[in-house]
């Protein structure tokens, strides 16, 4: 639904009432709201969830005598992110804010065992009856888009997220999502008031003012709808096609209430990519051949905060000569460092780039595409 600042509470209420029926709330005593507070950037940057959406949901649920928890584990120091975004203000409305990094981690097992056969999940997640994922509409350099399903990775510890990036990030997302789907009621909200486009999403890029909130009771359908609104093919987002394959939701058979997709669609600049191949081995080979390798592109933007160093899963980044240094030969191309860099100092290069461009141009000539460099003149 479209929204303006003065209409935001009404739109969130309207979405809630259409989706969260009495049947869904039956037996629900505790609700976990999972926002996307990946770092301390404001919501107008297109990076983090608008706190007003969370506050409205908290008010609605508290009025229904439901216990509400708001939980997150950020890429930066989560406590500092909460302070910067004024997240503890939500406790004035009756919610309890939980830093998952200080929570108890409980070991669980994926029902699918695609990449993360076993992982840990915050105790607060396990103790709730209903999860409301309140994600942000963003591009992602590895998963193409990050929406309500990708948002569930913030419920597992950083050490497990590092493993997920090392093995297969899309399959790991589906492992965590499948576990939650099997054990909890799930509702999806996506903040598209300010979205984020660009090849370096989800933390660096250009904000796109969309004035949209998308919500539904099928996370796959919600995310697929968002991807279509971004002007991209939802079937090229691997964790969505995998989720549909394993019966976790629908990509195409979706009832859209409110705005028509065609009326709100904006062609986002997407990260460079190839369509997923049916052969997992072939996809793996292509990923390795066109490997993304990070480097310090904007040294003047680097504040030596060491966030990239802390988040690198193979400890491949060091401080040297008053700057960071990445061992390019040892790099596994997981892109966590680029994602971790709030200031946008890091970028990445693609191996065999001339070959990549040639194949991309051939694909365009045949009527396909690999993610755009398209600019829309209709943005506000």
C-alpha positions as CSV (number, residue, x, y, z in Angstrom):
1,X,0.0,0.0,0.0
2,X,1.1,3.5,-0.7
3,X,1.8,5.7,2.4
4,X,2.7,9.2,3.3
5,X,4.1,10.3,6.7
6,X,0.7,11.4,8.0
7,X,-0.9,8.2,6.8
8,X,1.7,5.7,8.0
9,X,-0.1,4.6,11.1
10,X,-3.3,4.1,9.2
11,X,-1.6,2.1,6.5
12,X,0.2,-0.2,9.0
13,X,-3.1,-0.7,10.9
14,X,-4.9,-1.5,7.6
15,X,-2.2,-4.1,6.6
16,X,-2.3,-5.6,10.1
17,X,-6.1,-6.0,10.1
18,X,-6.1,-7.5,6.6
19,X,-3.4,-10.0,7.3
20,X,-3.3,-10.8,11.0
21,X,-6.7,-12.4,11.6
22,X,-8.2,-13.6,14.8
23,X,-7.3,-17.1,13.7
24,X,-3.6,-16.2,13.4
25,X,-3.7,-14.5,16.8
26,X,-5.5,-17.4,18.4
27,X,-3.2,-18.8,21.2
28,X,-0.6,-16.1,20.6
29,X,0.7,-14.7,23.9
30,X,4.2,-13.5,22.8
31,X,5.2,-11.8,19.5
32,X,8.7,-11.2,18.2
33,X,9.1,-8.3,15.8
34,X,12.4,-8.7,13.9
35,X,13.4,-5.4,12.1
36,X,16.4,-4.8,9.9
37,X,18.8,-2.8,12.0
38,X,21.9,-4.0,10.2
39,X,23.8,-0.8,11.2
40,X,23.1,2.6,12.5
41,X,22.2,4.3,9.2
42,X,18.9,6.2,9.3
43,X,15.8,4.7,7.6
44,X,15.9,7.5,5.0
45,X,19.1,6.0,3.8
46,X,17.2,2.9,2.6
47,X,19.3,0.7,4.9
48,X,17.3,0.3,8.1
49,X,13.7,-0.3,9.0
50,X,11.6,2.8,9.8
51,X,11.1,2.8,13.6
52,X,7.6,4.3,13.2
53,X,6.4,1.0,11.6
54,X,7.7,-1.0,14.5
55,X,6.2,1.5,17.0
56,X,2.8,1.2,15.3
57,X,2.9,-2.6,15.4
58,X,3.9,-2.5,19.0
59,X,0.9,-0.3,19.9
60,X,-1.5,-2.5,18.0
61,X,-0.3,-5.7,19.7
62,X,-0.1,-4.2,23.2
63,X,-3.7,-3.0,22.9
64,X,-4.6,-6.7,22.3
65,X,-2.8,-7.8,25.5
66,X,0.0,-9.5,23.6
67,X,3.6,-9.5,25.0
68,X,5.8,-7.9,22.4
69,X,9.6,-8.3,21.9
70,X,11.7,-6.4,19.4
71,X,15.0,-8.2,18.7
72,X,18.0,-7.9,16.5
73,X,21.7,-8.8,16.1
74,X,23.5,-6.1,14.0
75,X,26.7,-6.4,11.9
76,X,28.0,-3.5,14.1
77,X,27.9,-3.4,17.9
78,X,24.2,-4.1,18.4
79,X,24.0,-2.0,21.5
80,X,25.5,1.0,19.8
81,X,23.1,0.6,16.9
82,X,20.1,0.5,19.3
83,X,21.3,3.7,20.9
84,X,21.9,5.5,17.6
85,X,18.5,4.5,16.2
86,X,16.7,5.2,19.5
87,X,15.4,1.6,19.5
88,X,14.8,1.6,23.3
89,X,12.2,4.2,22.8
90,X,9.9,1.3,21.8
91,X,9.8,0.3,25.4
92,X,7.8,3.4,26.2
93,X,5.0,1.8,24.1
94,X,5.1,-1.5,25.9
95,X,7.7,-3.6,24.0
96,X,10.8,-5.3,25.4
97,X,13.9,-4.6,23.3
98,X,16.4,-7.5,23.2
99,X,19.9,-7.5,21.9
100,X,20.2,-11.1,20.5
101,X,24.0,-10.9,21.0
102,X,23.3,-11.0,24.8
103,X,20.6,-13.6,24.6
104,X,21.1,-17.4,25.0
105,X,21.8,-19.2,21.8
106,X,20.1,-22.6,21.4
107,X,21.3,-25.2,18.9
108,X,18.6,-26.4,16.4
109,X,18.6,-28.5,13.3
110,X,17.3,-27.5,9.8
111,X,14.5,-29.7,8.4
112,X,16.1,-29.3,5.0
113,X,19.9,-29.4,5.8
114,X,20.9,-27.6,2.6
115,X,23.9,-25.7,3.9
116,X,23.4,-25.1,7.7
117,X,22.5,-28.6,8.9
118,X,22.7,-27.2,12.5
119,X,22.8,-23.7,13.7
120,X,21.9,-21.6,16.8
121,X,18.9,-19.4,17.3
122,X,18.2,-16.8,20.0
123,X,16.2,-18.1,22.9
124,X,13.8,-15.2,22.6
125,X,12.9,-16.4,19.1
126,X,12.1,-19.9,20.3
127,X,10.0,-18.5,23.2
128,X,7.6,-16.5,21.0
129,X,4.4,-17.7,19.3
130,X,4.4,-15.4,16.3
131,X,7.2,-13.7,14.4
132,X,6.7,-10.5,12.4
133,X,9.6,-9.8,10.1
134,X,9.7,-6.1,9.3
135,X,12.4,-6.0,6.7
136,X,13.7,-3.3,4.3
137,X,13.4,-3.3,0.6
138,X,17.0,-3.5,-0.6
139,X,19.4,-4.9,-3.1
140,X,22.1,-7.4,-2.0
141,X,25.4,-8.0,-3.7
142,X,25.2,-11.7,-3.0
143,X,21.5,-12.7,-2.8
144,X,20.3,-10.0,-5.3
145,X,17.6,-8.8,-2.9
146,X,17.2,-8.8,0.9
147,X,13.7,-8.7,2.2
148,X,11.6,-10.6,4.8
149,X,13.1,-14.0,4.3
150,X,16.8,-12.9,4.3
151,X,15.9,-10.9,7.4
152,X,15.7,-14.1,9.5
153,X,19.5,-14.4,9.4
154,X,19.6,-11.7,12.1
155,X,18.1,-14.3,14.5
156,X,21.2,-16.5,14.4
157,X,24.6,-15.5,15.8
158,X,27.4,-13.8,13.8
159,X,29.5,-17.0,13.9
160,X,26.8,-19.0,12.2
161,X,26.2,-16.2,9.6
162,X,29.9,-16.3,8.8
163,X,29.6,-20.1,8.1
164,X,26.5,-19.4,6.0
165,X,28.4,-17.0,3.8
166,X,31.3,-19.4,3.5
167,X,29.1,-22.4,2.4
168,X,26.2,-21.0,0.4
169,X,24.3,-17.9,1.7
170,X,21.1,-18.6,-0.3
171,X,20.7,-22.2,0.9
172,X,21.6,-21.1,4.4
173,X,18.8,-18.6,4.4
174,X,16.3,-21.3,3.4
175,X,17.6,-23.6,6.1
176,X,16.8,-21.0,8.8
177,X,13.6,-19.9,7.2
178,X,12.4,-23.5,6.9
179,X,13.1,-24.1,10.6
180,X,11.1,-21.1,11.6
181,X,8.3,-21.9,9.1
182,X,8.0,-25.4,10.6
183,X,7.9,-24.2,14.2
184,X,6.4,-20.6,14.3
185,X,3.7,-18.5,12.8
186,X,5.2,-16.0,10.4
187,X,4.0,-12.7,9.1
188,X,6.0,-10.4,6.7
189,X,6.1,-6.6,6.5
190,X,8.5,-4.8,4.2
191,X,9.4,-1.2,4.6
192,X,9.5,0.3,1.1
193,X,9.1,3.9,2.2
194,X,12.7,4.5,1.4
195,X,14.3,1.5,-0.4
196,X,17.9,0.9,-1.5
197,X,19.2,0.2,-5.0
198,X,22.7,-0.4,-6.3
199,X,25.5,-3.0,-6.8
200,X,26.8,-2.7,-3.2
201,X,23.5,-3.2,-1.3
202,X,22.5,-3.9,1.4
203,X,24.4,-1.2,3.2
204,X,25.7,1.1,0.4
205,X,23.8,2.4,-2.5
206,X,21.2,5.0,-3.4
207,X,17.9,5.5,-1.5
208,X,14.8,5.3,-3.6
209,X,11.7,7.0,-2.2
210,X,8.9,4.5,-2.9
211,X,6.3,5.4,-0.2
212,X,5.3,1.7,0.0
213,X,4.5,-0.8,2.7
214,X,4.2,-4.4,1.6
215,X,2.8,-7.1,3.9
216,X,1.4,-10.6,3.8
217,X,1.1,-14.0,5.5
218,X,3.3,-15.8,2.8
219,X,6.9,-14.5,3.1
220,X,7.8,-16.0,-0.3
221,X,4.9,-14.2,-2.0
222,X,5.7,-10.9,-0.2
223,X,9.3,-11.0,-1.2
224,X,8.6,-12.1,-4.8
225,X,6.1,-9.1,-5.0
226,X,8.8,-6.8,-3.7
227,X,11.3,-8.1,-6.3
228,X,8.8,-7.5,-9.1
229,X,8.2,-4.0,-7.8
230,X,12.0,-3.5,-8.0
231,X,11.8,-4.4,-11.7
232,X,13.6,-7.7,-11.3
233,X,12.8,-11.3,-12.0
234,X,11.9,-13.0,-8.7
235,X,13.0,-16.4,-10.1
236,X,16.6,-15.1,-10.3
237,X,16.6,-14.7,-6.5
238,X,17.8,-18.2,-5.5
239,X,16.5,-18.3,-2.0
240,X,13.0,-17.5,-3.3
241,X,13.1,-20.3,-5.9
242,X,14.5,-22.7,-3.3
243,X,11.8,-21.7,-0.8
244,X,9.1,-22.4,-3.4
245,X,10.7,-25.7,-4.4
246,X,10.5,-26.9,-0.9
247,X,6.9,-25.8,-0.4
248,X,7.6,-22.8,1.8
249,X,5.5,-20.3,-0.2
250,X,4.4,-19.2,-3.7
251,X,6.2,-16.9,-6.2
252,X,3.5,-16.6,-8.9
253,X,0.1,-17.5,-7.4
254,X,-0.2,-14.4,-5.4
255,X,-3.3,-12.3,-4.6
256,X,-2.2,-8.6,-4.5
257,X,-4.6,-6.3,-2.6
258,X,-4.1,-2.5,-2.9
259,X,-1.7,-1.0,-5.4
260,X,-1.1,-2.8,-8.7
261,X,2.6,-3.8,-9.2
262,X,2.7,-2.1,-12.6
263,X,1.6,1.2,-11.0
264,X,4.4,1.3,-8.4
265,X,7.2,-0.6,-10.2
266,X,10.6,1.2,-10.4
267,X,13.6,-0.3,-12.3
268,X,16.3,-0.7,-9.6
269,X,20.0,-0.9,-10.4
270,X,20.7,-4.4,-9.3
271,X,24.0,-6.2,-8.5
272,X,25.7,-7.9,-11.4
273,X,24.7,-11.6,-11.6
274,X,23.9,-14.5,-13.8
275,X,20.5,-16.3,-13.7
276,X,20.7,-19.4,-11.4
277,X,21.4,-22.6,-13.2
278,X,19.4,-25.7,-12.6
279,X,22.7,-27.5,-12.1
280,X,24.1,-26.6,-8.7
281,X,27.6,-27.6,-9.8
282,X,27.4,-25.3,-12.9
283,X,26.2,-22.4,-10.7
284,X,29.1,-23.0,-8.4
285,X,31.6,-23.0,-11.2
286,X,30.2,-19.8,-12.7
287,X,30.3,-18.1,-9.2
288,X,34.0,-19.1,-8.9
289,X,34.9,-18.0,-12.5
290,X,33.2,-14.6,-12.0
291,X,34.4,-14.3,-8.5
292,X,33.7,-11.0,-6.6
293,X,36.8,-9.8,-4.8
294,X,36.5,-6.8,-2.3
295,X,39.1,-4.0,-2.1
296,X,39.5,-0.6,-0.4
297,X,38.2,1.7,-3.1
298,X,37.6,4.9,-1.1
299,X,40.4,5.2,1.5
300,X,39.1,8.6,2.6
301,X,35.9,7.0,3.7
302,X,37.6,4.4,5.9
303,X,37.4,5.3,9.6
304,X,39.4,2.3,10.7
305,X,36.4,1.1,12.7
306,X,37.6,-2.5,12.2
307,X,34.0,-3.8,11.6
308,X,35.1,-5.5,8.4
309,X,38.0,-7.1,10.3
310,X,35.7,-8.5,13.0
311,X,33.2,-9.9,10.5
312,X,35.5,-11.6,8.0
313,X,34.9,-15.3,8.5
314,X,38.5,-16.3,7.6
315,X,40.3,-13.5,9.3
316,X,41.6,-12.3,6.0
317,X,41.6,-8.5,6.7
318,X,44.4,-6.7,8.6
319,X,45.4,-3.2,9.5
320,X,48.5,-2.1,7.7
321,X,50.1,1.2,6.9
322,X,47.2,3.1,8.6
323,X,44.6,1.3,6.5
324,X,43.0,-2.1,5.9
325,X,44.5,-4.7,3.7
326,X,42.6,-7.7,2.1
327,X,44.6,-10.7,1.0
328,X,43.0,-11.1,-2.4
329,X,44.4,-14.6,-3.1
330,X,42.9,-16.0,0.1
331,X,39.6,-14.1,-0.1
332,X,36.6,-16.4,-0.5
333,X,34.4,-13.6,-2.0
334,X,31.7,-13.8,0.7
335,X,31.3,-10.0,0.6
336,X,30.6,-9.7,4.4
337,X,33.3,-7.0,4.6
338,X,31.6,-4.9,2.0
339,X,28.2,-5.4,3.7
340,X,29.8,-4.5,7.0
341,X,31.2,-1.2,5.8
342,X,28.6,1.5,6.8
343,X,30.7,4.3,5.2
344,X,30.9,2.6,1.8
345,X,34.7,2.6,1.7
346,X,34.8,-0.9,0.2
347,X,33.9,-2.1,-3.3
348,X,34.4,-5.3,-5.3
349,X,35.8,-6.3,-8.7
350,X,34.6,-9.2,-10.8
351,X,37.1,-11.8,-12.1
352,X,37.3,-12.1,-15.9
353,X,35.2,-9.0,-16.2
354,X,35.6,-8.6,-20.0
355,X,34.2,-12.1,-20.5
356,X,31.4,-11.3,-18.1
357,X,30.5,-8.1,-20.0
358,X,30.6,-10.0,-23.3
359,X,28.2,-12.7,-22.0
360,X,26.0,-10.0,-20.5
361,X,25.8,-8.1,-23.8
362,X,24.9,-11.4,-25.6
363,X,22.2,-12.1,-23.1
364,X,20.7,-8.6,-23.6
365,X,20.8,-9.0,-27.3
366,X,18.8,-12.2,-26.9
367,X,16.2,-10.4,-24.8
368,X,17.5,-11.3,-21.3
369,X,19.5,-9.4,-18.7
370,X,21.8,-9.8,-15.8
371,X,20.7,-7.0,-13.5
372,X,20.7,-3.5,-14.6
373,X,22.5,-0.2,-14.7
374,X,19.2,1.4,-15.6
375,X,18.2,4.7,-14.2
376,X,14.6,5.8,-13.7
377,X,13.6,9.4,-14.2
378,X,10.4,9.0,-12.2
379,X,12.0,8.9,-8.7
380,X,11.3,11.5,-6.1
